[in-house]
Amino acid sequence: MDEKTVGKVEELLESIAEEEGLELEEVIVFGSRAREDYGEESDIDILIVSEDFVDVSKPKRSRELYLKWDYENLPEPEFICLTPKEFSEKRSRKPHIVRTAAKEGTAIV
């Protein structure tokens, strides 16, 4: 993914996190955008790890991220929001998308 887009994504996520009182422990961009083999209509896959997701239902974890995303200037996102414990457990499973994200993705936060 080009540096300009990485910068925009990082800046936007940090802004949303600050507004929502969310501490971002890890943010990984993965999939076709990270591999740089994406098409014009490709989404951007983003894995977010935060202790603040504990006791929050999975649909609610990403709600504000989707609502506040800059759809005009950035590719459509696909979020996976996990607690550190969930991330640790899922990244060791074979095969699992979280394992692939951790192994092949690009950490931006």
N, C-alpha and C positions, 0 to 999 in steps of 0.2 A: 504494500500500500504506500502511496506517495506520502512524503513528509508533511505536505500541506494538509492532506486529509487527516493524517494521524494527529497533527496539532489541533485541528478543529474538533475532532472527536474527543481528544483528551480535555480540551478546554470546556467543551459543552458538558461532558460527564462530571468534571470537577465542579462546574457551576450548579448543575442539577443536584449533585450530592450536597453541596453547601446549603442550598435552599431547603433541602429535605432533611438536613441533619444526618446525613449518611456518611459513614467513614468507609472509604474505598480501600480495602486491603490489597486487592489485586484486580487488575483489569487486563484481559487478554483478548486481542482481536485474532480470530482464526478463520479457517475456511478459505474460500477463493480470494478474498481480499488480502489476507495475510500471505497467501501463496503467490499473489499477483497474477493469477490466471482467470480473473473475473471478466464477465461481460458487462455491457452497459446497464443491464437491468439487475445485476447481482446485488443481493443484500449484503449487509455487513454483520457478521456474526461476532457477538461480544459476550464474553464470560466475565461476570462481576462477582467478586468474593467480598463479603462483608459480614462481620459479626452482628451488624444491625438487622440482618435478615432472620435471626433466630426468633422463633415464635411468630413469624409473619407467613401467611399462606403464600404459596408459590405465585399465584396470579397477582397478588397485591405487591409483591416484591418489585416487579417491573412496571407497574401501572404508571407511575409518575415519569419514569424514563421514556416510555412511549408517548405520553401526553406532551412532554416538553422537548421532544426530539426536534431537530431542525431538518424537517423533511424537504425543504426547498433547496438546501445546500449540501446535504449529505445523503448517502444511500440509505434506503430503508433498513432499519436495524432488526436484528433477531437477538434478543437478550436471553441469557441463561444466568440466573441470579442464585447464588449458593452461599451458605454459611461456610466458614473455614472447615468445619467438621465434614460437611457434605462434600466439599471440594476434595478433601484428603481421601475420603472413602471412594469417591467416584473416579478419581484419577488413577487409581490402582486396578480398576476393573478392565478386563479384556472382553470384547471390544467395548469401548464406551466413548461417546463424543467428548466428554470432559477430559478423558485421557489424551485423545487426539489434540484437543485444544491446548492442553498444558504442554504437550510434546512439540507440536508444530506451530503453535500460535506465536504472536508477538505481544509481549507485555508492554503496555503503554502507561500504566500507573503502578 
